[in-house]
């Protein structure tokens, strides 16, 4: 197995997604009454990255272009944490529909050269899939996943590890059953296209959504239901040559994401749905409480770091099914 993949999947550790784009971090800060600036963004992320002992629970951090260019990767590398980088550049409309494809292939090779010099060894590309009675459409599915496969091939050719993230959006009123059906369809098609493009399955990591009912459905699935449907979906769509699957929190509360992860890992350990190593790559679920405590103030930094570490310890246990 590629050493980077092996290191990212170290027991008790997972990946912190700290790759919020400028619009995303602007929105998160605005909810706290803060105005996002490059300086404040840097201060916030420094607070996270300098938290004592995070290297016990975090194997890698995905950064945003602004962040890696601010030199924050060095803090992580000094702690033995791998540096990753989000390389897609957002979404744009597809065929005048509500569906949005991911862009970012243009100039990707040049950007990878630059990111490698700044210490990055792995990358991430996110595509989003909306569930409704008519979406995702087959044409959209093929185009969005083809771009993801092209990205993965380019990254592997640069001797880096691609994380592929086909996120199934929580928006909508779909049932758990419908989510499982679409999630399976998306992942099956993704691995078919990756194979066509000669992407090595053992040198990538899948960042997957948990199978959940839409947030407008009024239904809250219990962790045991989430774990059964999620593992069934993966078993029916993800080849065993894939060494690791990391879950995104995808708009769940920090506690829901943590307890669902714990149940998924526990069930997989006892039932062996697949041979993959299961871990986490949470963004908001790891950061939300700490960001609220910090609230842009230097005086709150040590308490925010304690809050961040508490969540990391909990999610680290969940990653092993030990909660």
C-alpha positions as CSV (number, residue, x, y, z in Angstrom):
1,X,0.0,0.0,0.0
2,X,1.2,3.5,-0.7
3,X,2.9,4.9,2.4
4,X,0.8,8.1,2.3
5,X,-2.4,6.1,2.3
6,X,-1.1,3.9,5.1
7,X,-0.1,7.0,7.2
8,X,-3.5,8.7,6.7
9,X,-5.3,5.6,7.9
10,X,-3.3,5.2,11.1
11,X,-5.5,3.7,13.9
12,X,-7.2,6.2,16.2
13,X,-6.5,9.0,13.7
14,X,-8.4,10.7,10.9
15,X,-8.3,13.6,8.5
16,X,-9.4,17.2,9.4
17,X,-11.1,19.0,6.6
18,X,-10.0,22.6,7.0
19,X,-10.4,23.5,3.4
20,X,-13.4,25.8,3.5
21,X,-13.5,28.0,0.5
22,X,-13.6,31.8,0.9
23,X,-17.5,31.8,0.5
24,X,-17.8,29.0,3.0
25,X,-15.7,30.4,5.8
26,X,-17.3,33.8,5.2
27,X,-20.7,32.3,5.9
28,X,-19.4,30.4,9.0
29,X,-17.8,33.5,10.4
30,X,-20.9,35.7,9.6
31,X,-23.0,33.4,11.7
32,X,-20.8,34.4,14.7
33,X,-20.9,38.1,13.7
34,X,-17.3,38.0,12.4
35,X,-16.0,39.3,9.1
36,X,-13.8,36.9,7.2
37,X,-10.4,38.3,6.1
38,X,-7.2,36.4,5.1
39,X,-5.7,37.6,8.5
40,X,-8.6,36.4,10.6
41,X,-8.9,33.1,8.6
42,X,-5.2,32.5,9.3
43,X,-5.6,33.3,13.0
44,X,-8.5,30.8,13.3
45,X,-6.7,28.0,11.5
46,X,-3.5,28.6,13.5
47,X,-5.6,28.2,16.7
48,X,-6.7,24.8,15.4
49,X,-3.3,23.6,14.2
50,X,-1.3,24.7,17.2
51,X,-3.7,22.9,19.6
52,X,-1.4,20.7,21.8
53,X,-1.5,16.9,21.0
54,X,-3.7,17.0,17.9
55,X,-1.1,14.8,16.2
56,X,-2.4,11.9,18.4
57,X,-5.8,12.1,16.7
58,X,-5.2,13.7,13.3
59,X,-3.1,12.0,10.5
60,X,-3.7,14.7,7.8
61,X,-5.3,18.1,7.2
62,X,-6.9,19.2,4.0
63,X,-6.0,22.9,3.4
64,X,-7.5,25.5,1.1
65,X,-5.3,27.4,-1.5
66,X,-5.2,30.6,0.7
67,X,-4.1,28.6,3.8
68,X,-1.3,26.5,2.3
69,X,0.1,29.7,0.7
70,X,0.0,31.4,4.2
71,X,2.6,28.8,5.2
72,X,0.4,27.0,7.7
73,X,1.4,23.6,6.3
74,X,4.7,23.9,8.2
75,X,2.9,23.9,11.6
76,X,1.4,20.5,10.6
77,X,4.5,19.0,9.1
78,X,6.4,19.9,12.3
79,X,3.9,17.8,14.2
80,X,4.2,14.9,11.8
81,X,0.8,15.6,10.3
82,X,0.4,15.1,6.5
83,X,-0.6,18.2,4.4
84,X,-3.4,17.8,1.9
85,X,-5.0,20.4,-0.5
86,X,-8.4,20.9,-2.0
87,X,-7.8,21.2,-5.7
88,X,-11.3,21.6,-7.2
89,X,-12.4,25.2,-7.7
90,X,-16.1,25.0,-6.9
91,X,-19.3,24.3,-8.8
92,X,-21.1,25.6,-11.9
93,X,-24.5,24.9,-13.4
94,X,-25.0,21.9,-15.7
95,X,-27.3,22.2,-18.8
96,X,-29.5,24.9,-17.3
97,X,-30.7,22.6,-14.5
98,X,-30.3,22.7,-10.7
99,X,-27.5,20.2,-10.9
100,X,-23.9,21.5,-10.5
101,X,-20.7,20.0,-11.9
102,X,-17.3,20.5,-10.3
103,X,-14.7,22.5,-12.1
104,X,-10.9,22.7,-11.6
105,X,-9.2,20.5,-14.2
106,X,-7.8,23.6,-16.0
107,X,-4.3,24.4,-14.8
108,X,-4.4,21.4,-12.3
109,X,-1.0,20.1,-13.2
110,X,0.7,23.4,-12.6
111,X,-1.1,23.9,-9.3
112,X,-0.1,20.4,-8.1
113,X,3.6,21.3,-8.8
114,X,3.2,24.3,-6.6
115,X,1.4,22.5,-3.8
116,X,4.0,19.7,-3.8
117,X,6.7,22.3,-3.2
118,X,4.6,23.6,-0.2
119,X,4.6,20.1,1.3
120,X,1.3,18.6,0.1
121,X,1.3,14.8,-0.4
122,X,-2.5,14.3,-0.9
123,X,-5.4,16.1,-2.5
124,X,-9.2,16.4,-2.5
125,X,-11.8,16.9,-5.1
126,X,-15.5,17.3,-4.2
127,X,-18.5,16.7,-6.4
128,X,-22.1,17.1,-5.1
129,X,-25.2,15.0,-6.0
130,X,-28.6,16.3,-5.2
131,X,-31.4,13.7,-4.6
132,X,-34.9,14.4,-5.9
133,X,-37.5,12.6,-8.0
134,X,-35.6,13.4,-11.1
135,X,-32.0,14.0,-9.9
136,X,-29.3,12.9,-10.3
137,X,-29.7,12.6,-14.1
138,X,-27.6,10.1,-15.9
139,X,-25.9,12.7,-18.1
140,X,-24.9,14.8,-15.1
141,X,-23.7,11.7,-13.2
142,X,-21.4,10.7,-16.1
143,X,-20.0,14.2,-16.6
144,X,-19.4,14.9,-12.9
145,X,-17.8,11.5,-12.2
146,X,-15.7,11.7,-15.4
147,X,-14.1,14.9,-14.2
148,X,-13.5,13.3,-10.8
149,X,-11.7,10.4,-12.5
150,X,-9.6,12.7,-14.7
151,X,-8.6,14.5,-11.5
152,X,-7.6,11.3,-9.7
153,X,-5.5,10.1,-12.7
154,X,-3.6,13.5,-12.9
155,X,-2.9,13.4,-9.2
156,X,-1.6,9.9,-9.2
157,X,0.6,10.8,-12.2
158,X,2.1,13.5,-10.0
159,X,2.9,10.8,-7.3
160,X,0.3,12.2,-4.9
161,X,-2.8,10.6,-3.3
162,X,-6.2,11.7,-4.5
163,X,-9.2,11.7,-2.2
164,X,-12.4,11.4,-4.2
165,X,-15.4,12.9,-2.5
166,X,-18.8,12.3,-4.3
167,X,-21.0,14.0,-1.6
168,X,-24.6,13.0,-1.5
169,X,-26.3,16.2,-0.3
170,X,-28.5,16.0,2.9
171,X,-30.8,18.6,1.3
172,X,-34.2,17.4,0.3
173,X,-37.0,15.2,1.7
174,X,-35.8,11.8,0.4
175,X,-36.1,8.6,2.4
176,X,-33.2,6.6,3.8
177,X,-34.0,3.9,1.1
178,X,-33.8,6.5,-1.7
179,X,-30.5,7.8,-0.3
180,X,-29.0,4.3,-0.3
181,X,-30.2,3.6,-3.8
182,X,-28.6,6.8,-5.2
183,X,-25.5,6.5,-3.1
184,X,-24.9,3.0,-4.4
185,X,-25.6,4.1,-8.0
186,X,-23.1,7.1,-7.7
187,X,-20.3,5.0,-6.2
188,X,-20.7,2.1,-8.6
189,X,-20.5,4.4,-11.6
190,X,-17.6,6.3,-10.0
191,X,-15.5,3.1,-9.7
192,X,-16.4,2.0,-13.2
193,X,-15.1,5.3,-14.7
194,X,-12.0,5.2,-12.4
195,X,-11.2,1.8,-13.8
196,X,-11.7,3.0,-17.4
197,X,-9.2,5.8,-16.7
198,X,-6.6,3.4,-15.2
199,X,-6.7,4.9,-11.8
200,X,-5.1,2.7,-9.1
201,X,-7.7,1.8,-6.5
202,X,-5.0,1.1,-3.8
203,X,-3.5,4.6,-4.2
204,X,-6.7,6.6,-3.5
205,X,-9.0,7.2,-0.6
206,X,-12.8,7.5,-0.9
207,X,-14.5,10.2,1.1
208,X,-18.0,9.0,1.4
209,X,-21.4,10.3,2.7
210,X,-23.2,8.3,5.3
211,X,-26.6,7.1,4.1
212,X,-29.2,9.4,5.7
213,X,-32.8,10.6,5.1
214,X,-33.1,14.1,3.7
215,X,-33.1,16.8,6.3
216,X,-36.5,18.1,5.2
217,X,-38.1,14.6,5.5
218,X,-38.7,15.0,9.2
219,X,-37.1,11.6,9.8
220,X,-34.1,11.1,12.0
221,X,-32.4,7.7,11.4
222,X,-30.9,6.0,14.4
223,X,-27.2,5.1,14.3
224,X,-27.9,1.3,13.8
225,X,-30.1,2.1,10.7
226,X,-27.5,4.5,9.4
227,X,-24.7,1.9,9.8
228,X,-26.6,-0.9,8.2
229,X,-27.7,1.1,5.1
230,X,-24.2,2.8,4.8
231,X,-22.3,-0.5,4.9
232,X,-24.7,-2.2,2.6
233,X,-24.2,0.6,0.1
234,X,-20.4,0.4,0.3
235,X,-20.5,-3.4,0.1
236,X,-22.5,-3.2,-3.2
237,X,-20.3,-0.5,-4.8
238,X,-16.8,-0.1,-3.5
239,X,-14.0,-2.6,-4.6
240,X,-12.0,-4.3,-1.9
241,X,-8.8,-2.9,-3.5
242,X,-9.7,0.4,-2.0
243,X,-7.7,0.5,1.3
244,X,-9.6,3.3,3.1
245,X,-12.9,5.0,3.3
246,X,-13.2,8.2,5.3
247,X,-16.6,9.6,6.1
248,X,-17.7,13.3,5.8
249,X,-20.0,14.8,8.3
250,X,-22.1,16.5,5.6
251,X,-24.2,18.9,7.7
252,X,-24.9,16.5,10.6
253,X,-24.5,17.8,14.1
254,X,-21.1,17.0,15.7
255,X,-22.7,14.4,18.0
256,X,-24.8,12.7,15.2
257,X,-21.7,12.4,13.0
258,X,-19.6,11.0,15.9
259,X,-22.2,8.4,17.0
260,X,-23.0,7.3,13.5
261,X,-19.3,6.8,12.7
262,X,-18.9,4.8,15.9
263,X,-21.8,2.5,15.0
264,X,-20.6,2.1,11.4
265,X,-17.1,1.0,12.5
266,X,-18.5,-1.3,15.2
267,X,-20.8,-3.0,12.8
268,X,-18.1,-3.4,10.2
269,X,-15.7,-4.8,12.7
270,X,-18.2,-7.5,13.8
271,X,-19.8,-8.3,10.4
272,X,-17.0,-7.5,7.9
273,X,-19.0,-5.9,5.2
274,X,-15.7,-5.0,3.5
275,X,-12.0,-5.1,4.1
276,X,-11.5,-1.3,3.9
277,X,-10.2,0.7,6.8
278,X,-12.9,3.1,8.0
279,X,-12.1,6.5,9.3
280,X,-13.2,10.2,9.3
281,X,-12.6,13.4,7.4
282,X,-14.9,15.8,9.2
283,X,-14.9,19.5,8.8
284,X,-17.8,21.3,10.6
285,X,-18.3,18.3,13.0
286,X,-14.8,18.7,14.4
287,X,-14.6,22.5,14.2
288,X,-18.1,23.8,15.0
289,X,-17.9,23.9,18.9
290,X,-14.3,25.2,18.9
291,X,-15.1,28.0,16.4
292,X,-18.1,29.2,18.5
293,X,-15.9,29.2,21.7
294,X,-13.1,31.1,19.9
295,X,-15.4,33.7,18.4
296,X,-12.5,35.7,16.9
297,X,-11.0,36.5,20.3
298,X,-7.4,35.8,21.4
299,X,-8.5,35.5,25.0
300,X,-10.7,32.5,24.1
301,X,-7.9,30.6,22.3
302,X,-6.9,28.1,25.0
303,X,-10.5,27.3,25.8
304,X,-11.3,26.8,22.1
305,X,-8.3,24.5,21.8
306,X,-9.5,22.4,24.8
307,X,-13.0,22.2,23.1
308,X,-11.4,21.1,19.8
309,X,-9.3,18.5,21.5
310,X,-12.3,17.1,23.4
311,X,-14.1,16.5,20.1
312,X,-11.0,15.0,18.5
313,X,-10.7,12.5,21.4
314,X,-14.3,11.5,21.0
315,X,-14.2,11.1,17.2
316,X,-10.9,9.2,17.6
317,X,-12.7,6.6,19.8
318,X,-15.6,6.5,17.3
319,X,-13.2,5.9,14.5
320,X,-12.3,2.6,16.3
321,X,-15.9,1.8,17.3
322,X,-15.0,2.3,21.0
323,X,-17.5,4.9,22.2
